[in-house]
Amino acid sequence: MTGKGRWGRAISAAAALSAVAALTVGCSAGNSASSTGSAVSSLPTNFGPPEKTVLNVGVVPAMDSAGFFVALHDGLFAKEGLTIKYTPAVSSETAVTQQLKGQLDISAGNYVSYINEAALDHQPIEIIAEGSIMQQGSQVIFTMPNSKIKSLSQLKGQLLGVNAPGNIDYLLDVSVLAENGVNPKGVDFPSASDTAFKPTDGAIPFPDMAADLASGKIAAATMPEPFASEAEQEYGAVPLADLNQGATTNFPIEGYVVTKSWAAANPNTLKRFLAALEVGQEISDTDRAAVETAFEALNGPQNGEVTAGIAAVMALNTYPIGIDQTRIQRVANVMYQFGLLKQQFNVSSMLLPSNFFNFSQFSSSTGS
């Protein structure tokens, strides 16, 4: 998918801010208005009364989740009779644990962690919708300006921070390292055995990543938006490598997941959630201003809130409608290639049945 909304990060300078802001206003006032209005007019749907009206939803507060945050901000879930209690998710692993305990109804996070849960731990989870596809500038390795690391080869023996051990950022990193002739085994990643990261089992919450980089706790950091642009503006972090390259170009990053038992018990609720979410996806892919507004309105940085300055320069992903099995299978295949899976895994067993929901009613570009 090339996508309708390929928004790259601009240079973090005053001139770039004003230029991008002006471009944003022009775009949002033009081509996106009719498609956005058409998408919203499809709600509310008539799927029948929801079995559950108050939903606990854990979502990683990154640009990958733009469809959800736009739907939340624009009242699309409310149109479907749903009240969303949003919690920022530290990682997909913690979200699935909460789902299995019944503490979360729905989560959104990276595919690597979800596939690990299904393939290795045989957890009964189901991907109900795609969230994002990586674009230029949306996932980047950063260093500090005074760092001696000026190339990927100089990461050898250095600590490269990722959000959680063995997750999507780790996979993107090792793929790009290998593609550039660097042995991934020669690069260190945080783990639970590291004293500094033992309290979080080796994870580094995205809101803490830039500060850890600036303090020298890690030598380099892998960050998605908006944390990437925030690191540049607040700490002066400099890009070392864009991860949207080679085998991981246009790579699927995030999806939405429920447990299979939850889906069986709440079919109308799930359809209504999907209807609102997919309209949010459509808006996010065509109306940059709507994404900026939604993230600026979130309550606090820990929940994903960004300033107007960050919103104007952050890179966005593309936001697909529906579920493309071939695309998600790419993730499992690259996981197998780099040893995160010991054997090949067919993702079809963890996808929402194709006859459950008609995604085509929400976009003319379903599955693209």
N, C-alpha and C positions, 0 to 999 in steps of 0.2 A: 504493500500500500504506500503510495506516495503521499496521499492525504490531502485534504483541503486546507488544513491549518498548519503548515510547516513554519513554526515560529522559532528562529534561531536567536541565541543570546547576543545582544549588542555589546559593544565595547563599553566598559563601565566608566564613562566620562560624561561631563555635563552636556556636551554637544550631542552625544549619542542619546542621552536621556530625552532631550527635547525632540530630536529627530524621530526616535521610535515612538514617542508619545503622539506626535503629529500623525505618523503613519497609522498608528492604532486607531485614532479617532476616525480617520478617513475610511479605513477598512470596515470598522464596526458600523459606520453610518451608511455603508453602501451595500455590498453584495450579501452580507449575512442577515440583514433584517428580515427578508421574506422567508428564508429557510428556517430561521429561528422561530418566527411567528407560526409557521406551519407546523413545526415540531411540537410547540407548546399546545397548539389547538387540538392535538390528538389526545390530550388528557382532559378530564379523567377517563379511564377506560371502564369497561363493564365486565370485569372478570369475576364478579360475585363478591360477596362480603369477605373481607380479610379475616382469617382465623386469628391473627394477632395484629394489633394496631400500633403497639409501642415496640420499637425494635432497637436493640443494643447493637451498634455497628462499630467495629474497630477498623480504622483506616490509617495507613501510613500517610502522614501529612506532607506529601510531596506532589509535584506537578503531575505525576502518574495518576493521581486520584482526582484530576480536575473535573471529570464527569460527575462524580459524586458531589463534590463541593458546589458545583454550579447548580445541580439539582436541589441541594439542600438550601442554598442561598435564595434560589428563585421560587421556593415553595412547591416544587414539583412532587415531592413525596407527600406533602400535605394534600395536594390535589387528589392523590390516590388514597387518602384516608389514613396515611401512615405518619406516626410521630417518631422521629429519629433521635436517639440518644447517642451522639457521636463521641467516641473515645479515640485519641491518637494512639495508633499501634506502634510499639517499638520495633517489632519485626513480625513476619508471618508466623514464625515458630511460636511465639508467645500468643499470637492471636488464635492459632489453631488449638493450642492447649486450653484457652479460655472457651472456645467454641465447644470442645468436647466435654467441658465441665458445665455447659449450659449458660455460661456467663456472657457470651456474645451470640447473637443470632447470625450475623453476616460479617465477614471480614474482607479487606482488600489489601493485598500485599504481593510480593514477588513470586513468580512461578517456580523458581528454583526451590524455595522452601516448601511450597505446596506439593511439588512433585516428589520431593524427598519424603514428605509426610505420607504420601500415598504409596510410593514405590518401596520405601525402606521400612516404614513403620506400619504400613497397611491401614492407615487411618481412613475411615469412610467419609471422605470429603468429596465435594463436587464443585467444579468450576462452573459458575452460572453465567458469566459474562467476561469479556475481555475489558481491560482497563486502558492500557497504553502500549504504544509502539515507539521505541527510542528514535529520536531525531538528533541532528547535529547540535552539540552543546548541552544536551540534557543529562548526560552522564559523563563526568570528566575526572581525571586524576589531577590533583593539585599539589603544589609544593609552595614554600614560602620564598619571597624574593631573594633572601640571603642564603638559600639552600645551595649546597654544592651539587645537588641533583639537577642536571639539565637535560637528561635523556633517559629513556626507559632502561637502558643498560646499566645506568648508575643506581638503579633501585636494588641491585644485588646486595644482599646482606642488610637491607634497610627494612623498617617496619612500615608497611602500607596499610593504612586504616580502611576498614570496610564496616558497614552497618552491623553485620552479624557473620560469624564464621561460616564459610561455605555457602553463602547466599548468592543472589544475583550479581551483586557488585564484585564478589570474588570471582565468579565465573567470567564476567566481562573482562576483569583484570587479567586473569591467566590466559584467556584467549588472545587478547591484544598483545600481551607480553610474548607469547609463543609466536604470534604472527610477525613480530618485530625482532625475532631471533634471540629472545631472552628466555632462559629456562625458568619457568615459574617456581620451580622448587628452590631456586636460589634467592627468592624474595620472601620475606617474613610477613605474616599476617597475624593480627591479634588473636589470642586464644584465651581460654579460661585458665591456662597455666601461667599466663603473664600476671604478675602481681597487680599491675595497674588496672587490669581489666577483669580480674577475678570476680569482683562483686557483680558484674553484668554478664558473666559467663563468656567473656570475650567480645561481647557486643559493644558498639559505640553508637548511642542514639544520635541520629542525624543533627539535632540541635546542638550537640556537644562537639561535633566533628571538627569544625573550624577552630574552635578554641584549643582542642587537643593538638591540632596541627601547629597553631601559632606558638604554643607553649613548648613544643618539641617533644611532646609525648609520643607522637608518631612523626615519621619523616615525610610521609606523603599521605594524601587522603582522597578517597573516591567518594564523590558527592553528586547527587542529583540536584535538579532545581526544586525549590528556590534556594537551597542551602549553598549551591555553587555560587550564585550571584551574590549572596550575602557574605560568603567567605572572601570574595574578591573586593567587595566594597568596604567591609568592616575590618578585615585583617590584611588586605593587600595580597591575598593568595593569587598565585599565577598558574595557569593551565600547563600541565606537562603533556597530557595526551587526551584526546577526545576518544571515548570508547565506542562511538558509532563508526566503526571501520571494520573492514575485512569480514570475517565470518559472523560478526555480530552487528553488521549494518542493518538498520531497521529491525532490531531485535525486539521481540515481545517482552515486556517488562513485568506488567502487573495485571492481575485478574481478581475477580470477586468470587468468594467461596462460601458455601454453606456445608453443613453435614448432610449426608443423604437422608438421615432420619428426619432432620428439620425440614428438608424440602418435601418429603412425603407427608408430613403433618401440616404443612402450611402452603399448599399450592396456590391459593388465591393471593395470599400475602406476597409470595415470591413473584408472581406475575405482576402484581402492582408495583413492587419494588423495581423490577426490571423495566417496566414501562417508564417510570420516572427517571431511572438511571440512564436508559438509552436516549431519552430526550436530552438529558444532561450531556451525554457523550456527543450527540449531534451538535449541540450548541458550542461545546468546548472546541470542536474540530473546525468550526466556521466563524466563531466570534471571539477573538482574543480579548476584547474589552470585557466580555462577560466573565472570562476566567480571572482577569485581573481584579475585577470588582469582588468576585466571590472570595478570593484569597485575602484581599485587603480587609474584608469584613469578618474574618475569623477572629475569635477572641483569644489573643495572646500568641506569641511565637511558638510555644509548645504545641499549639493546636494547628499551626500552619499559617498564621497571619503574617503577611509581608507588608512592607511600606509601599507607598506609591512609586518610589524610586526603584525599588527592587522589581515590582510588578512590571514596570516599563521595559526592563532589560532582560528579564529571565526568559530562558528558552523553554518552549513547550514541546510536548510530544504530539503524535497523532492519536486520535481517540476513536477506535473502531467500534462498529455496531455488530453485535452477535458474537459467535464463536467460530473461529477458523481452526479446525483440528491440525491442518498441515503446519500452520504458523506456530501453534503451541508445541507441536512435536519437535520443532527446531530446538526448543529449550532442552528437552530430554535428550536429544541427540548430542548436543554440545556438552551436556552434563556427563554423558557416557564417555565422550571423547577425552575429557579431562579428569576422569576418575571419580566424579561425584556420584555416579551410579556404576555399580560393578557389572551390571548387565543391562542390555537395552530394555527400554520400557515404553509400552504403547500407552499414550495418554488418553485414548478413547474411553478407558474404563472410569475416568474421573471427570468426564465432561457431561454437562446437562444434556439429557436426551433431546435430539433435534426436533422431535415432535411436541415437546412441552410448550414451547413459546415461539410465536411468529415474530422474529426480529425484523423481517422485511417491512413491516408496517411503520417502522420508525425511521427508515432511511432508504433512499434509492440506491445506496452504495453498500448494502449489507455485506459483511464478510470481506470487504476490500481493505 
